[in-house]
Structures are given as C-alpha cells and as structure tokens.
Amino acid sequence: MWRTRAAAACVICRSLAKSNYGIKRKSPLQNLHLVSRSIHHPYYPSSKFQRPPLRISIQQFSSLNRLPFHKTKLLNVKYGYQSYRNFWLARLASRLLRIRYIILGSAVGGGYTAKKTYDQWKDMMPDLDDYKWIVPDFIWELDEHIDFEKIIKALPDADDLAKLLPDFDKIGESFASLKGFFSPGSPGETAFRATDQGYDNDKQYKKVSDKEKIDQLQEELLRTQLKYQRMLERLEKENKELRKLVLQRDDKGIHQRKLKKSLIDMYSEVLDILSDYDASYNTQDHLPRVVVVGDQSAGKTSVLEMIAQARIFPRGSGEMMTRSPVKVTLSEGPHHVALFKDSSREFDLTKEEDLAALRNEIEIRMRNSVKEGCTVSTETISLSVKGPGLQRMVLVDLPGVISTVTSGMAPDTKETIFSISKAYMQNPNAIILCIQDGSVDAERSIVTDLVSQMDPQGKRTIFVLTKVDLAEKNVASPSRIQQIIEGKLFPMKALGYFAVVTGKGNSSESIESIKEYEEEFFQNSKLLKTSMLKAHQVTTKNLSLAVSDCFWKMVRESVEQQADAFKATRFNLETEWKNNYPRLRELDRNELFEKAKNEILDEVISLTQVTPKHWEEILQKTLWERVSTHVIENIYLPAAQTMNSGTFNTTVDIKLKQWTDKQLPNKAVEVAWETLQEEFSRFMTEPKGKEHDDIFDKLKQAVKEESIKRHKWNERAEDSLRVIQHNALEDRSISDKQQWDAAIHFMEETLQSRLKDTESVIEDMVGPDWKKRWMYWIGRTKEQNIRNETKNELEKLIKCNEEHAAYLANDEVTTVRKNLEARGITVDPCLIKDTWHQIYRRYFLKTALNHCNLCRRGFYYYQRHFVDSELECNDIVLFWRIQRMLAITANTLRQQLTNTEVRRLEKNVKEVLEDFAEDSEKKVKLLTGKRVQLAEDLKKVREIQEKLEAFIEALHQEK
C-alpha cells in the first residue's frame, strides 16, 4: 500500500513539474525550508541587514510569468479491489491507530534527522565573527535608514512585468504563418496555384497583412525596449538616491576619516594650473579634455546643460552669449551644486534663485574678461558642478563659430574664435564634441570643415546632431538625417554619432521636462521605428556615458606620457637656475612681491622716525621760497612807497589780511604735502647698499605714485591753519633784542637774495661789462647796447632825485627818449619803462639794506615806539611778523604730518599693495626679468608634476 501511495505521489509531482514549464528553477538554497535556510546561514535571523529573499526577485522578473499556468489534474490512483467487509468499523479504527503511529514515528525520526543534519552543517560552516570588520558599519545600519519593504512594494509584480513582454505564442504563430506562405510547396502556395480567380487581389491582401504584422512586431519590440529603458531609469534613479544617502552619511563622518579629493577634481586642478602656464620650454599641454565646438546657436550650451543636468549658462535670442572658454568639471556628489575655482560660494542648482545668480555671475565674468575693443576673450572661466549621477569628465565650452561679423562686433572676431577653437582642438589628446544643428541645412555648417582639418581620421571626434525633432518635422527625406548621422554628408569622420533633443526652444524649460520630451519624441520617432538610428545613438544620457568613457580612456592612455615630459622640463629648469643664480633662493613672483611689500612698509614706517626739527626746517624753508615773491612784490614794495609809518602799517595789515584769507593756508598745505612726498620718495629710492635689489625699483616707483595720487590732505586743516596764521601775523610785539636781530638778519638775507637776482636780470639785459668782454672775448648785441645806454640815462635820473617814486612819469620817459635820440639811438618807450623797473628795484633794495644796518641799533627806539626819533624801522617789524608766522605754520604742519598724514599715507600704501597683490597683470608688469620668469616656470612645473604623479597614483588605485 505504501509503495502504491508513493508511486501516486511521484506521478502527481511529475504532473506538477510538467505543468510549470518555462519557470526558472530556484537555487537549491531557495528550495529549502526556512529552517533549512537558517541552517545554511546561521547568522541569518540575527543579522540587522536582511536582503529580500532571492526567490521574490526571480518571481517578479521572470520573463515567462505571464504565461498561463495549466491546471494539474491529479491521477485517479487505484489501490486495487478489496471485497466488501461487514466489519468496516473495526477496520477503520485499526487504520486510524496505524496512521497515528506512523505520524508519531515520522515526527521523532524526522526531528532527529534534522538535528543531525543541522549539527553537521554547523560544524562545516566557518566562524565569521572575526571577519565582521571587513563590512563597513553603515552596511549594518542601512536597514535603519532605508525601508526595504517599501522598495520591494514599489517594484512591479510578476503580472506587470509579464505585460512588458510580447506574446511569444502569437509571435511564433505569426512567423509560422509567414514561413508557410513564403516556403515552396506550402499549402498557401498550393492554394494560390490552384485558384486563378482573384489571384492578384488575394496576393495583394496577403502582402499588406504581412507588412502590417511586421510593422506591428517592430512597434511591439520598440515599445518593449522603451519600457525596459524606463524601468532601468527608474532603478537608476533609486540607485542614485541610495548613493546620495550614502554620500551624505559619509560627509557627516560616520567612519571618522578624512575624505580624499576626488579623481576628477585632482585632474581639474592640473588643467587649471596648465591654463596659466607659459610653455616657453616646449612643454605643451596635451592632457585630455572634452572640447565642445559648433556653429553659433547650434545648441552647444544646451547639450552641456543636459549633461550637467542644470540650466547654468546665460542665454539670449540669436546673440552671442559664450564670449570666453568655460571649463566645466563634472563630478559626483550628494548635492547638486556649482562653484567657481576662485570663489568659496556654492550655488544650489535645485533652487531657481541660485541658478539665476550663477548665470548672472558667468555673464559678468565673461564680459569682464573681454578687453576693450574686443568681442571674445581667451581667458578661461573655471566652474565645477557636482551632483548625484553626474558622469565624471572635464568639458570646455567654446564660443560659437560664426561666418559673418555683424554690427557691434570687433572686426577680428571671426578670426579670434577660429584661433581659440584651433588652440584647443590641436591638442592630440583632446576629445572634440562637434555639435551640428539638425534643423538647418548641412551645407551651411562651418564647424565640420574646421573639425575635419584638426582630426582628419576622426579618432577623437564625437558628432552630435541637435534639434532632431525640428529636423524630422522639416526635412522632406528622413533618410537625409540618417546620412548626417552616418557622416555621409560631411567630409569629417567621427568616432561616434549621436542624435539628441535639447527642448522645444523655450528657455524656461526644466531639465526634467526636456528629458521627458526627448524620451517621448524618440519613442514615437520614425527614425527608431525604421531602424535609421540605433537605440544607443539617441538621448543625451547615452551621449554623456559615451563621452565619459572616451574621456577616461584617453586620460589613462596619455597622462603618464605628460608626467614624463614635465619631469624632463623640471630638470632643465633646475639646472638653468643653479648655473645662473647659485646663491639666490628661488622666489616666484608672488614671493618676490611679499618681500617687496615688507620693504616698502618698513620705509613708510621710517617717516615716523624723522625728527621734528628736520620737519620744521624743511617746511619753513620751502614755504618761504614759495611765498617770498608775493611778500616782496605785493606787500613790502607797495607799502614801502608810502610817505609815513602810519600809511605803511595800514597797507601792510590790509594786504596781510587778504593774503591770509585767500592764499596763505592753501599754499602752506601744498608745501606740507609736497614735503611729505619728497621725504617718502627719498626713503623709497635711497639705495640700501649691498642689500639693495634693483628688481623692486619699478614696483616701488609704481606704489609711490599710486599712493601719492590717492592721498588727500585733511580738508579741515586749512581752516584751523588760517586762524593760527592770522593770529601770528596780528602780533607786532618783539620781546627781546635777539628776536630783533633775527628779524634784521632774515630781512637782509631776503633782500640780498632779491638784489642778486635783480643784478643778474640787469646783466642779461645790458650784456657783459668791460671786464668780461676783455677776459672772455664776449661782445654785446645791438639790443644790449641800446638797453645799456638806456640804463645809463636812467641812473642819471635817479642820482638827480634819490627820493624818486617807483614809476616814471610820461614826461620823464619822453626826456630819456629824446636824449637817446640825440645820440642816434632810437628807443621804444616800453623798453625804457622795463629797464627803469629793474634799475629802480636795484636802487630800492640797496637802500633797504642800508636801512637794515641803521636799524640794528633801533630796538631801543622800537620799545619806545620811535618817539622822539627820526629812525623808523617798521619794515623790520614786518619781516619779524612774517618770520614768526612761518615758524608757527611749520610747527603746526609738522604736528599734522606726524600725527595724522603719515599714518594716512601708510594706510594708502597698504591699500595700494593689497590691490596690486590681487592684480596679477600688474605684478607681471612690475616684477620682470629672466630671474623672475625662471622662478615662475620652475614653481609651476614642480606643482604640475607633483599633482600629475598624485593623480596617476590615485588612478592606479581606482583600477
């Protein structure tokens, strides 16, 4: 009986197994009971991180789950005929007792067997407790942060997945019917041959139906492929979210370790340094980067934005927006952000405000980089974009190639853009991303000829056709698009061809909406349905993957060769420095600037060490040189022509008051400022002996000039100085004989200096005297002879009247002229008056000097206010007032200099130095010479080589 039952069970199992054909078998581990699985995995129940059982995923993604399961009919097993017995109750009881014993025995035996098997498996399994450190801590904690049940529920079930697959039974029947119709000797062919009536109509109908079936099959296959693509994108999105979560946790320092710089960031730093490197030693930059070139408005920027997954570039309707090369470094990160290499501000690309600010900043940097009179710039703007799911690479967006220079552009704009594009594309390791507008005629393209010249074999060129949606709509023959993609319409060759859609032309479209539109377009496009384009040739996602793979392949092939080239260059530069400057330290331009900055600041501080006496002497002397002419000509001489002392003092007071109110304070401030400049220049240009380095001379001169230009004297100083000067000039009281003698000495020096100048003027007018004529063989000119005769006549006039006024009367001029004419000399009246001015000036100065000698003993009469005395020394009092005003003014200016203006000048110098430090062009212009350039090259080559070696090491570790 038991054998019969066992045979029946086997038949039933075989029937079930046959009914489930097409279902993938489970692994032996999956066929085990839950308890058996726990035997195989002793740590399975206690593990925090539990993966979903593999059988669930297999059931959901089985390719044949949609096939109907056949109902299994259990075989009617006959146990043989037994005669009917009347003792059926006893027979039933015995059977029940027997079943009880069988169940009890099976339970005991099975339990023993299971325990024995469990012990055997347990002994066979190794102890994994010592290897738990291999798995990072966050793996065990993922189940606390990730809801795997939610993810499993979000996945499609078996029925939904099964709907994605075509009905293979129907496909098989369709192919069988097709085979039947087209195979020789088939029933269909026999039927056609047997029937002649309606033969053509039936044949046409069959062909149409066959074509419809083929089209239907193709559409179904395409739809299935797109559904799988959509499912793959959904899974990638979930994977991106998980990676973002892991990266965020890693940023918070779960493992308490310092994160290394990413590989692409290390590579981007090398490119940034190379962009500033002057390759004067035949070491060219041949490191790979992706160069994006295309005609203007071909969609270069839009393709780059789709790859970066953000609208980061400024845009305009038809006008040139890309005015300088923009280097974009793409890398993966937990947050979608962008930042410039010279700024610490991060722009959140998920916020529209930050996106607008980023676009505005890029536009400002582009316009600032363009020099006056130009349209485009060669200066590169470096930008880094990080975000989850971004492909790691370095792209350079170049200005669009133009065919015609329009109004508002510089005349050389076209040639400049061509030269910039060629400079980037001539790099043998640069990947050229050639962008072609699919909505315009291919014959109008300019960039394809340029690319074919730089890469004739197309070994590093990737061709991208944009605006395919407009091209399919406008082009009459779709095969023309296929010819463009295959490169048959252009002379250029390419490594790969791609077709993309970058939106509907609306600048406000988001990246997600553009992706949806692109996917929807290619899903319904005839280009894919008719197999003109392959699935891997469409969408910007596939383009991004292909470009990234090509980029890293090129990097791995060329980076070590470039490192060796820079190593050789470094050796050459170090050898040259040792031979030319063996005793000098290698200081680059920035280090030299810092050294010069410290020297300049030390020299500014030296101004505070100047003694007060030195300041006052310089100020007093310079101020008197500046105002002495005004004092003599406009104050002293007019007052001296008066007849009495009262009129003299009144005239002097009025003129001194006018002078103090209008001119004197301003002149004093000018003198002080010029004195400060002269002292500052003296300290800056004074040689320092052996320590003097002439390489700083040009920089010091520029700093001095700029600081002086920026410095302005305190405006309130004139008002306070005016009051002080007015009070000083109002004082007439000379306290002692020493001051009286000092005033006389001051007056004598002034008058003697004026007399000497007057004598020199007269000598120039009349020529040399008889001694010089005989000694030096110098003669007089005709005009000098006339002036000499005029001088003699005027001297006779003064001798006749020693108290003559300062001006000649008209009758006196006539008398002199007639006397000269009587001797045959014709003289102009103006010449007579001009000669008289100098003759009388000399006479007056000599008279004033004689009066000074008389006033040396006049202090006693001064104290008595010249009562009962014929001696009047009011001119001595005037010069004492002037001298005292000069001393007080010099003292006041000295205090302003040392207390205020020197500090303000030091502040201006610091500001100038800070501005120069930020202006690299200014430093290059002011710090020049072979020594500076050699140190600069040596520093950059060392830095490039070290960074390249670090990058190569990291690249090998990643492998």
PyMOL commands that set and color helices and strands:
alter all, ss='L'
color gray80, all
select helices_A, chain A and resi 2-19+28-31+34-40+54-60+88-124+129-134+137-140+142-145+148-154+158-164+168-182+187-194+199-251+263-275+300-308+352-369+413-425+442-444+447-454+468-474+478-485+511-524+526-529+535-537+540-580+589-609+612-640+645-662+664-685+689-691+694-710+716-730+737-766+770-776+782-800+810-822+829-855+859-863+874-918+920-926+930-958
alter helices_A, ss='H'
color red, helices_A
select strands_A, chain A and resi 290-294+326-332+337-340+347-348+381-387+393-397+431-437+461-466+496-499
alter strands_A, ss='S'
color yellow, strands_A
deselect
rebuild
show_as cartoon
